[in-house]
Amino acid sequence: MTALFDDPMTEAAGAPTDDICEAFERVHRSKCTRCQEFGAANIRGAVMTRTTRAQRWALANVYQRKHPQPSHPLNLRAWWQGYRAFRTTVLPGPDCILVQWCGMWLGIEHDGYTHS
């Protein structure tokens, strides 16, 4: 995913990376038995709140505070599943998205600024 987001050609072409990622996650959740067994409101039926790229980066940074990204690629799949489950807990707010983390609510603005 990082290669897709950080690629200057992708930005220059105006590729709809947000839509591509959401479509991939939707299809993946509907077909992957491991995701269906994993949970998070039975991730199969969960709906993710629409987010900007900056908000997704901020969400990943928040998730990484408690769950550091593993260095071995075989463990990365489990990290991504946990992150996706975490993303399903995001709620839309008035001017930001809200996520409960470590006993408090965090607000993440459209530009990725995170506050409690």
C-alpha positions as a Python dict, from the first residue, in 0.01 Angstrom:
ca = {
    (1, 'M'): (0, 0, 0),
    (2, 'T'): (282, 239, 80),
    (3, 'A'): (419, 202, -271),
    (4, 'L'): (78, 297, -411),
    (5, 'F'): (31, 602, -186),
    (6, 'D'): (385, 739, -215),
    (7, 'D'): (424, 695, -589),
    (8, 'P'): (448, 1037, -759),
    (9, 'M'): (306, 896, -1082),
    (10, 'T'): (-6, 780, -899),
    (11, 'E'): (-61, 1129, -762),
    (12, 'A'): (18, 1296, -1095),
    (13, 'A'): (-228, 1071, -1278),
    (14, 'G'): (-496, 1150, -1021),
    (15, 'A'): (-563, 781, -958),
    (16, 'P'): (-855, 722, -719),
    (17, 'T'): (-644, 543, -455),
    (18, 'D'): (-910, 587, -187),
    (19, 'D'): (-1171, 411, -399),
    (20, 'I'): (-925, 140, -502),
    (21, 'C'): (-834, 62, -140),
    (22, 'E'): (-1194, 58, -20),
    (23, 'A'): (-1302, -166, -308),
    (24, 'F'): (-1013, -404, -238),
    (25, 'E'): (-1100, -420, 133),
    (26, 'R'): (-1469, -477, 58),
    (27, 'V'): (-1395, -765, -181),
    (28, 'H'): (-1128, -908, 47),
    (29, 'R'): (-1358, -910, 351),
    (30, 'S'): (-1631, -1086, 157),
    (31, 'K'): (-1403, -1366, 33),
    (32, 'C'): (-1133, -1416, 299),
    (33, 'T'): (-1232, -1683, 551),
    (34, 'R'): (-954, -1576, 791),
    (35, 'C'): (-1095, -1223, 805),
    (36, 'Q'): (-1443, -1361, 860),
    (37, 'E'): (-1319, -1573, 1150),
    (38, 'F'): (-1103, -1292, 1292),
    (39, 'G'): (-1390, -1090, 1433),
    (40, 'A'): (-1423, -715, 1473),
    (41, 'A'): (-1798, -716, 1453),
    (42, 'N'): (-1748, -1012, 1226),
    (43, 'I'): (-1552, -800, 984),
    (44, 'R'): (-1760, -947, 701),
    (45, 'G'): (-2060, -729, 777),
    (46, 'A'): (-1870, -430, 908),
    (47, 'V'): (-1879, -106, 714),
    (48, 'M'): (-1580, 125, 718),
    (49, 'T'): (-1627, 497, 745),
    (50, 'R'): (-1506, 686, 439),
    (51, 'T'): (-1170, 845, 516),
    (52, 'T'): (-908, 1057, 345),
    (53, 'R'): (-558, 931, 275),
    (54, 'A'): (-416, 1149, 556),
    (55, 'Q'): (-674, 1008, 800),
    (56, 'R'): (-580, 651, 705),
    (57, 'W'): (-211, 727, 766),
    (58, 'A'): (-300, 880, 1103),
    (59, 'L'): (-513, 575, 1191),
    (60, 'A'): (-224, 345, 1102),
    (61, 'N'): (8, 555, 1323),
    (62, 'V'): (-238, 534, 1613),
    (63, 'Y'): (-272, 158, 1568),
    (64, 'Q'): (109, 121, 1553),
    (65, 'R'): (150, 282, 1895),
    (66, 'K'): (9, -32, 2057),
    (67, 'H'): (81, -284, 1784),
    (68, 'P'): (420, -216, 1618),
    (69, 'Q'): (447, -333, 1260),
    (70, 'P'): (640, -662, 1247),
    (71, 'S'): (961, -678, 1052),
    (72, 'H'): (897, -1028, 914),
    (73, 'P'): (661, -1038, 613),
    (74, 'L'): (481, -1350, 736),
    (75, 'N'): (361, -1162, 1045),
    (76, 'L'): (254, -860, 842),
    (77, 'R'): (-72, -1025, 732),
    (78, 'A'): (-190, -1056, 1093),
    (79, 'W'): (-98, -692, 1155),
    (80, 'W'): (-301, -579, 852),
    (81, 'Q'): (-600, -785, 967),
    (82, 'G'): (-580, -622, 1309),
    (83, 'Y'): (-549, -278, 1152),
    (84, 'R'): (-851, -338, 930),
    (85, 'A'): (-1048, -454, 1233),
    (86, 'F'): (-940, -134, 1410),
    (87, 'R'): (-1057, 71, 1111),
    (88, 'T'): (-1406, -76, 1138),
    (89, 'T'): (-1439, 88, 1481),
    (90, 'V'): (-1405, 438, 1330),
    (91, 'L'): (-1714, 657, 1359),
    (92, 'P'): (-1793, 967, 1155),
    (93, 'G'): (-1780, 1288, 1357),
    (94, 'P'): (-1888, 1645, 1282),
    (95, 'D'): (-1567, 1756, 1108),
    (96, 'C'): (-1347, 1455, 1171),
    (97, 'I'): (-1354, 1081, 1229),
    (98, 'L'): (-1361, 942, 1582),
    (99, 'V'): (-1195, 629, 1715),
    (100, 'Q'): (-1180, 491, 2066),
    (101, 'W'): (-823, 414, 2168),
    (102, 'C'): (-677, 331, 2512),
    (103, 'G'): (-987, 445, 2699),
    (104, 'M'): (-1026, 779, 2521),
    (105, 'W'): (-1176, 911, 2200),
    (106, 'L'): (-942, 1043, 1936),
    (107, 'G'): (-1053, 1277, 1662),
    (108, 'I'): (-867, 1271, 1332),
    (109, 'E'): (-917, 1572, 1107),
    (110, 'H'): (-928, 1556, 726),
    (111, 'D'): (-561, 1658, 710),
    (112, 'G'): (-458, 1377, 950),
    (113, 'Y'): (-418, 1592, 1263),
    (114, 'T'): (-500, 1369, 1561),
    (115, 'H'): (-634, 1504, 1892),
    (116, 'S'): (-816, 1377, 2198),
}
